[in-house]
Amino acid sequence: MADERNKISNKSIKPALNSVELLVDSSMLMQRPSEAISSPDNVQDWTETHVHEWLCKNDLPQMARILSGMDGLGLIYFSEHMLQSESQQVLLSLQQDSLRRVNENVSLIEISRLQSLFEKQDLATLAPRKQMTRNTKNSKSSRHCNII
């Protein structure tokens, strides 16, 4: 019986990961999510990765999946759209996008939390001034045309 135990304990066990893979995995575990990628101060300069990390860091996993591929400027325009559009239309559009992109029903809780984050960070006001100026010019010229 002692011989059988020695045979079992002396068997070499092949590790599932090699030492390099273990080192990479363990360093990722020790790294805090906020330290993983430092985001630029200006949201317009965020990459798709920055947006994804921001959504995940704020516990919005479904929004991170739905909005995958969106950069900082896209996030700003999206927040502006959510602010200016009717809530029913926003909900319907997000539901359609969610079903199409991730095959899930959209979470109303995550939408509400995302809107709250947008308002706290005042993202809608960060839209480039050039676009806002162009819209203002168009609205002024249409007023003048109506008067003349």
C-alpha positions, 0 to 999 in steps of 0.5 A, a space after each residue: 500500500 505504501 508503494 502505491 502511494 509513492 507511485 501516485 505521489 511521484 507521478 509528474 503532473 503536467 501544468 495546464 499553463 506554462 510559466 509565462 502564461 501563469 506570470 501574465 495571468 497572475 499580473 492581470 489579477 493583481 492589476 486594478 481595472 483603473 490602472 489597466 488603461 489610463 483614460 485621457 481627461 478629454 472624453 473626445 480622445 477616448 478610444 473604443 477600449 477607454 469607453 469599454 473600460 469606463 462602462 465596465 468600471 461603472 458596472 454596466 456590462 450590458 452597455 459595454 457589449 451593446 456599445 462595443 466599438 464606440 469611441 469617446 466622440 461617439 459616446 458624447 453624441 450618444 449621450 446627446 441623443 439620449 438627452 434630446 430624444 424622447 425616452 420611449 424612442 431611446 428605449 425602443 432604439 436601445 432594445 433593437 440594438 441590444 437584440 441585434 448586437 448581443 441578442 439580449 433584452 435591454 436592461 432598464 436599470 443599466 439604461 437608467 444608470 448610464 443616463 445618470 452617469 451621462 448627466 453627472 459627467 455632463 457628456 452632452 455638453 462636450 459635443 464639438 462646438 463646430 457641430 453646434 455652431 453649424 446647427 445654430 447657423 442653419 436655424 438662424 438662416 431658416 428663421 430669416 427665410 421665413 421672415 423674408 
